Amino acid sequence: MMEDDPLYRRRRLRLVETLREKGIQDERVLEAIARVPRHLFVEPALRLRAYDDVALPIGLKQTISQPFTVAYQTQLLEVQPGDRVLEIGTGSGYQAAILCALGARVFTIERHRPLLERALARLEALGYRVVARHGDGSQGWPAFAPFDGIVVTAGATEIPPALCAQLRMPEGNRPGGRLVIPVGNAHQQRMTRVRCTGPGTYETETMHVFRFVPLIRENDETNS
Ligand code: SAM
């Protein structure tokens, strides 16, 4: 386990209070944020800003999402211990660590190999185990489906039907799998939750507006 400094721990607890004031209510999500050392998911020069509620650069024009965004998406996922959760856009590895702290079995995909390698090194050093793959995650990971949760951490222009098809169906009292995905244009996206309600049937809810880096598909012309 990497070192955790009391200074950072104090800042982390202040961040939890900020998130609570901004409307995050799920105590399990807040506890996970209180446990995971976000400062170890950014470059050393940015560590003192790690507990400000802001997105920070992680290289290759990508960012570690704002803590509020991570908390908001995680709350919408309704993660239960043992749930199988697919994350698309590993980035720094921080969101994956939060999902592990909630007891999920985490599968994660990142299209930038150097980011994935750095994220996996951090996660391993902290004792978080994930199943990871380098590549385009926009079509999910059918080999490991169905998932109880799928979280897309980059902005999509539409809901990929392939991701809906990889959500677990409802079983008895257990609700179906949830896809949490920001959907919109290059400037802003609306957080969207799709819940599987039966074979090929889904319920969609749209929520607040966010701004994410784009979800890039393999055949997109932009390749940054
Ligand atoms: N979850 C990340 C974290 O906790 O640091 C935040 C990630 S950042 C906002 C979005 C990430 O999605 C970037 O690292 C980007 O390279 C990745 N990405 C974009 N399109 C992708 C795709 N089609 N497949 C996999 N990763 C993708």
Boltz pocket constraint, residues with backbone or C-beta under 6 A from the ligand:
constraints:
  - pocket:
      binder: B
      contacts: [[A, 62], [A, 63], [A, 64], [A, 65], [A, 88], [A, 89], [A, 90], [A, 91], [A, 92], [A, 93], [A, 94], [A, 95], [A, 96], [A, 109], [A, 110], [A, 111], [A, 112], [A, 115], [A, 135], [A, 136], [A, 137], [A, 138], [A, 153], [A, 154], [A, 212], [A, 213], [A, 214], [A, 215], [A, 216], [A, 217], [A, 218]]
      max_distance: 6.0
